[in-house]
């Protein structure tokens, strides 16, 4: 999962760099291609985390871990829906029609994604690893 984080963040950084440069159809198609690449990894990744990682933590024996998992799920649980709306809305044509709005929407989304990755790697993954060491198996933590 950590390797997926890095791959997603790397692609998101490239998209963030491109989004302020949308001038031509080729620019928009390049950005759209990156959205498609990110989508292939991100939807799968978020689905696993939302379905397995967060519930594991929310059902842990340790109250602190349960609170951590619940707060994370409440704060991050909607990112998949937000991503899907972003992905579906920002076609190449939409980017060309409003490149400034595309740049702003991309920046906000990429910031939210980056914050989620940082929080997961700093807090949630170590907590999940501790839960796993105590006898609960989890497939999402390497």
ROLUM-926830 format. One line per field, with one value per residue: residue in one letter; residue number from 0; x, y, z of N, C-alpha, C in turn. Coordinates in Angstrom, 2 decimals. Example, Ala and Ser with C-alpha at 12.3 -4.5 7.8 and 13.67 -1.06 7.14 Angstrom:
// ROLUM-926830
aa	a,s
i	0,1
n.u	13.19,12.85
n.v	-5.69,-2.25
n.w	7.80,7.08
ca.u	12.30,13.67
ca.v	-4.50,-1.06
ca.w	7.80,7.14
c.u	13.20,12.90
c.v	-3.30,0.03
c.w	7.80,7.87
END
This chain:
// ROLUM-926830
aa	x,x,x,x,x,x,x,x,x,x,x,x,x,x,x,x,x,x,x,x,x,x,x,x,x,x,x,x,x,x,x,x,x,x,x,x,x,x,x,x,x,x,x,x,x,x,x,x,x,x,x,x,x,x,x,x,x,x,x,x,x,x,x,x,x,x,x,x,x,x,x,x,x,x,x,x,x,x,x,x,x,x,x,x,x,x,x,x,x,x,x,x,x,x,x,x,x,x,x,x,x,x,x,x,x,x,x,x,x,x,x,x,x,x,x,x,x,x,x,x,x,x,x,x,x,x,x,x,x,x,x,x,x,x,x,x,x,x,x,x,x,x
i	0,1,2,3,4,5,6,7,8,9,10,11,12,13,14,15,16,17,18,19,20,21,22,23,24,25,26,27,28,29,30,31,32,33,34,35,36,37,38,39,40,41,42,43,44,45,46,47,48,49,50,51,52,53,54,55,56,57,58,59,60,61,62,63,64,65,66,67,68,69,70,71,72,73,74,75,76,77,78,79,80,81,82,83,84,85,86,87,88,89,90,91,92,93,94,95,96,97,98,99,100,101,102,103,104,105,106,107,108,109,110,111,112,113,114,115,116,117,118,119,120,121,122,123,124,125,126,127,128,129,130,131,132,133,134,135,136,137,138,139,140,141
n.u	0.82,2.00,3.79,2.00,0.91,3.12,3.41,0.92,1.01,3.26,2.31,0.17,1.52,2.74,0.44,-0.53,1.46,1.00,-1.58,-1.83,-1.01,-2.66,-3.43,-3.81,-5.50,-3.91,-2.49,-4.60,-5.39,-3.14,-3.18,-5.60,-4.95,-3.19,-4.99,-6.50,-4.52,-3.93,-6.43,-6.69,-5.09,-5.84,-8.65,-8.90,-7.10,-8.18,-10.63,-9.93,-8.70,-10.86,-12.68,-11.32,-9.00,-9.81,-12.19,-10.95,-9.38,-11.36,-12.67,-10.90,-9.45,-8.24,-9.06,-8.05,-7.05,-9.44,-10.77,-9.01,-9.27,-12.02,-12.20,-10.51,-11.89,-14.24,-13.21,-11.91,-13.36,-14.98,-13.37,-13.06,-15.49,-15.39,-13.14,-14.08,-16.13,-14.57,-12.89,-14.82,-15.97,-13.90,-13.19,-11.22,-12.31,-13.76,-11.63,-10.33,-12.32,-12.46,-9.79,-8.64,-10.38,-10.17,-7.48,-7.61,-9.43,-8.00,-5.76,-6.91,-7.97,-5.66,-4.22,-5.85,-5.65,-2.90,-2.71,-4.23,-2.68,-0.33,-1.31,-2.20,0.18,1.70,0.14,-2.13,-1.30,0.87,-0.68,-2.43,-0.60,0.22,-2.18,-2.41,-0.18,-1.07,-2.70,-4.82,-5.48,-4.55,-4.91,-4.07,-1.80,1.61
n.v	-1.18,1.19,1.55,1.93,4.34,6.05,5.90,6.93,9.52,10.53,10.61,12.33,14.66,15.27,15.74,17.96,19.81,20.06,21.09,23.86,24.61,24.17,24.71,23.89,21.37,19.08,19.44,19.19,16.57,15.20,15.74,14.53,11.88,11.38,11.58,9.30,7.33,7.72,7.13,4.37,3.24,4.58,4.29,1.54,1.36,3.16,1.94,-0.52,0.42,1.81,-0.28,-2.29,-1.47,0.79,-0.23,-2.35,-0.94,0.53,-1.44,-2.44,-3.77,-1.96,1.14,3.66,3.13,2.44,4.91,6.45,5.12,5.56,8.38,8.84,7.51,9.01,11.50,11.04,9.32,10.13,10.67,8.98,9.23,11.95,11.96,10.38,12.01,14.22,12.99,12.16,14.58,16.24,16.18,16.29,18.29,19.80,20.74,22.43,24.30,25.60,26.22,27.45,26.90,24.14,23.86,24.90,23.10,20.73,21.29,21.51,18.91,17.31,18.20,17.28,14.53,14.15,14.84,12.79,10.53,11.11,11.10,8.47,6.99,7.95,7.45,5.60,3.22,2.26,1.73,-0.22,-2.21,-2.84,-3.86,-6.07,-7.56,-8.38,-10.44,-10.15,-10.52,-8.63,-7.64,-5.39,-4.13,-4.03
n.w	0.00,0.69,-1.40,-3.45,-2.60,-3.05,-5.84,-6.69,-5.59,-6.93,-9.60,-9.23,-8.57,-11.01,-12.53,-11.12,-11.79,-14.52,-14.70,-14.55,-16.99,-19.12,-22.32,-24.91,-26.91,-26.91,-24.52,-22.68,-23.23,-22.39,-19.63,-19.07,-19.62,-17.49,-15.36,-15.87,-15.49,-12.75,-11.73,-12.21,-10.23,-7.87,-7.28,-6.73,-4.58,-2.61,-2.22,-1.04,1.31,2.53,2.83,4.24,5.84,7.44,8.77,10.21,12.06,13.37,14.71,16.51,19.55,21.26,22.61,21.84,19.29,18.02,18.12,16.56,14.08,13.57,13.49,11.32,9.26,9.18,8.46,6.05,4.49,2.33,0.17,-2.04,-3.44,-4.05,-5.69,-7.87,-8.89,-9.67,-11.59,-13.49,-14.25,-15.29,-18.24,-21.28,-22.85,-20.94,-19.38,-21.19,-21.56,-19.12,-17.81,-15.54,-13.42,-13.47,-12.69,-10.08,-8.85,-9.10,-7.52,-4.94,-4.59,-4.84,-2.64,-0.56,-0.99,-0.58,2.13,3.23,2.60,4.04,6.70,6.89,6.57,8.68,10.98,10.72,9.30,10.94,13.26,12.28,11.68,14.27,15.32,13.65,14.45,16.87,16.35,14.54,11.23,8.35,5.06,3.75,4.70,4.17
ca.u	0.00,2.89,4.30,0.90,0.87,4.18,3.08,-0.21,1.48,4.14,1.47,-0.61,2.43,2.87,-0.83,-0.55,2.33,0.40,-2.92,-1.75,-0.47,-3.61,-3.65,-4.21,-6.14,-2.87,-2.25,-5.74,-5.35,-2.06,-3.71,-6.65,-4.24,-2.71,-6.16,-6.81,-3.49,-4.16,-7.69,-6.47,-4.53,-6.47,-9.95,-8.63,-6.42,-9.12,-11.66,-9.36,-8.55,-12.18,-13.38,-10.56,-8.13,-10.56,-12.97,-10.04,-9.02,-12.57,-13.10,-9.77,-9.70,-7.72,-9.97,-7.35,-7.01,-10.82,-11.03,-8.19,-9.92,-13.31,-11.93,-9.94,-12.96,-15.13,-12.52,-11.37,-14.21,-15.62,-12.39,-13.32,-16.61,-14.89,-12.27,-14.89,-16.77,-13.50,-12.51,-15.89,-16.25,-12.81,-12.82,-10.33,-13.14,-14.05,-10.39,-10.11,-13.36,-12.23,-8.52,-8.36,-11.17,-9.55,-6.27,-8.01,-10.03,-6.90,-4.95,-7.64,-8.05,-4.33,-3.86,-6.60,-5.04,-1.60,-2.94,-4.68,-1.51,0.55,-1.94,-2.21,1.53,2.19,-0.68,-3.01,-0.59,1.50,-1.72,-2.91,0.46,0.16,-3.36,-2.09,0.76,-1.82,-3.46,-5.81,-4.83,-5.00,-4.26,-3.66,-0.55,2.70
ca.v	0.00,2.36,1.73,2.54,5.75,6.79,5.96,7.84,10.88,10.94,10.96,13.51,15.80,15.60,16.36,19.29,20.66,20.28,21.68,25.30,24.83,23.69,25.73,23.25,20.07,18.12,19.63,18.63,15.12,14.71,15.78,13.50,10.60,11.24,11.30,7.89,6.53,7.83,6.45,2.93,2.87,5.23,3.72,0.26,1.63,3.74,0.94,-1.45,1.09,2.09,-1.53,-3.18,-0.82,1.60,-1.10,-3.05,-0.04,0.92,-2.59,-2.92,-3.86,-0.76,2.27,4.70,2.72,2.57,6.34,6.83,4.59,6.23,9.75,8.79,7.14,10.16,12.59,10.66,8.36,10.64,11.00,8.19,9.86,13.22,11.62,9.92,13.21,14.96,12.21,12.16,15.94,16.90,15.67,17.22,19.43,20.62,21.41,23.53,25.31,26.35,25.73,27.98,26.12,22.81,23.98,25.07,21.84,19.77,21.63,21.15,17.46,16.75,18.51,16.34,13.21,14.16,14.83,11.44,9.63,11.42,10.65,7.00,6.46,8.35,6.97,4.44,1.99,1.70,1.18,-1.46,-3.21,-3.27,-4.72,-7.32,-8.30,-8.91,-11.61,-9.89,-10.42,-7.56,-7.83,-4.14,-3.62,-4.90
ca.w	0.00,0.71,-2.76,-4.21,-2.20,-3.73,-7.26,-6.84,-5.29,-8.04,-10.75,-8.85,-8.66,-12.43,-12.91,-10.53,-12.59,-15.84,-14.70,-14.79,-18.33,-20.13,-23.35,-26.17,-26.78,-26.54,-23.08,-21.98,-23.38,-21.53,-18.27,-18.98,-19.53,-16.11,-14.53,-16.10,-14.81,-11.31,-11.44,-12.20,-8.93,-6.72,-6.94,-6.09,-3.32,-1.65,-1.94,-0.07,2.60,3.11,3.15,5.11,6.82,8.40,9.67,11.11,13.15,14.11,15.50,17.32,20.99,21.90,22.40,21.09,17.88,17.52,17.91,15.42,12.88,13.36,13.06,9.97,8.33,9.05,7.79,4.74,3.81,1.12,-0.86,-3.25,-4.16,-4.58,-6.83,-9.00,-9.47,-10.35,-12.77,-14.48,-14.72,-16.00,-19.56,-21.98,-23.27,-19.75,-19.00,-22.14,-21.37,-17.88,-17.27,-14.21,-12.47,-13.42,-11.89,-8.67,-8.39,-9.01,-6.36,-3.72,-4.50,-4.61,-1.26,0.29,-1.19,0.07,3.57,3.61,2.53,5.16,7.93,6.90,6.77,10.00,12.09,10.51,8.96,12.15,14.14,11.66,11.86,15.66,15.44,12.95,15.30,18.00,15.93,13.52,9.92,7.46,3.78,3.13,5.24,3.75
c.u	0.87,3.48,3.23,0.78,1.90,3.87,1.95,0.24,2.40,3.32,0.64,0.25,2.62,1.59,-0.92,0.32,1.75,-0.85,-2.90,-1.30,-1.42,-3.92,-4.23,-4.91,-5.12,-2.54,-3.36,-5.75,-4.24,-2.52,-4.76,-6.03,-3.70,-3.86,-6.53,-5.80,-3.68,-5.39,-7.50,-5.93,-5.38,-7.80,-9.77,-8.06,-7.40,-10.21,-11.17,-9.23,-9.90,-12.89,-12.64,-9.78,-8.93,-11.44,-12.11,-9.72,-10.24,-13.08,-12.00,-10.17,-9.30,-8.60,-9.32,-7.29,-8.40,-11.15,-10.27,-8.85,-11.22,-13.10,-11.38,-11.02,-13.91,-14.49,-12.11,-12.30,-14.82,-14.66,-12.64,-14.43,-16.16,-14.00,-13.10,-15.60,-15.76,-13.15,-13.57,-16.16,-15.17,-12.36,-11.85,-11.10,-13.43,-12.80,-10.13,-11.11,-13.10,-10.94,-8.20,-9.13,-10.62,-8.31,-6.61,-8.57,-8.96,-6.07,-5.63,-7.67,-6.69,-3.85,-4.56,-6.00,-3.70,-1.74,-3.39,-3.50,-0.60,-0.02,-1.93,-0.82,2.08,1.44,-1.40,-2.27,0.16,0.47,-2.23,-1.87,0.46,-1.02,-3.07,-1.15,0.04,-2.76,-4.53,-5.10,-5.41,-4.20,-3.67,-2.34,0.57,3.48
c.v	1.26,2.62,2.35,4.01,6.55,6.95,6.96,9.29,11.39,11.39,12.21,14.78,16.23,16.28,17.77,20.27,20.99,21.16,23.19,25.64,24.40,24.83,25.13,21.93,19.01,18.22,18.96,17.11,14.50,14.69,14.70,12.10,10.34,10.94,9.82,6.99,6.55,7.02,4.93,2.45,3.35,4.60,2.39,0.47,2.16,2.74,-0.06,-0.79,1.31,0.82,-2.39,-2.47,-0.07,0.74,-1.89,-2.19,0.32,-0.21,-3.17,-2.97,-2.58,0.45,3.39,4.39,2.83,4.03,6.84,6.37,5.29,7.65,9.79,8.47,8.31,11.30,12.30,9.81,8.83,10.91,10.21,8.82,11.17,12.96,11.23,11.10,14.05,14.28,12.30,13.55,16.47,16.11,16.67,18.47,20.37,21.38,22.61,24.66,26.17,25.89,26.25,27.21,24.70,22.84,24.09,23.77,20.77,20.04,21.22,19.64,16.84,17.04,17.55,14.94,13.12,14.11,13.45,10.48,9.86,10.89,9.12,6.45,6.80,7.67,5.66,3.16,1.42,1.10,-0.14,-2.57,-3.73,-4.19,-6.08,-8.18,-8.96,-10.03,-11.38,-9.74,-9.27,-7.68,-6.54,-3.58,-4.56,-5.45
c.w	0.00,-0.67,-3.65,-3.87,-3.00,-5.21,-7.51,-6.62,-6.40,-9.24,-10.46,-8.94,-10.12,-12.92,-12.37,-11.30,-13.95,-15.79,-14.90,-16.19,-19.44,-21.10,-24.63,-25.88,-26.37,-25.05,-22.28,-22.07,-22.53,-20.07,-18.07,-18.88,-18.13,-15.16,-14.66,-15.41,-13.30,-10.93,-11.34,-10.86,-7.77,-6.33,-6.21,-4.68,-2.26,-1.27,-0.89,1.30,3.28,3.56,4.17,6.20,7.87,9.31,10.65,12.32,14.00,15.00,16.37,18.79,21.72,21.57,21.59,19.61,17.27,17.22,16.69,14.11,12.56,12.86,11.64,8.95,8.11,8.27,6.37,3.90,2.51,-0.02,-2.15,-4.08,-4.80,-5.79,-8.05,-9.68,-10.25,-11.67,-13.87,-15.05,-15.65,-17.23,-20.19,-22.40,-22.09,-19.30,-19.90,-21.94,-20.13,-17.21,-15.87,-13.13,-12.34,-12.54,-10.39,-8.10,-8.21,-7.77,-5.06,-3.53,-4.19,-3.19,-0.30,0.20,-0.47,1.59,4.04,3.62,3.73,6.48,8.01,7.20,8.15,11.14,11.83,10.19,10.16,13.11,13.59,11.81,13.30,15.90,14.81,13.79,16.48,17.59,14.90,12.20,9.14,6.17,3.23,3.65,4.85,4.93
END
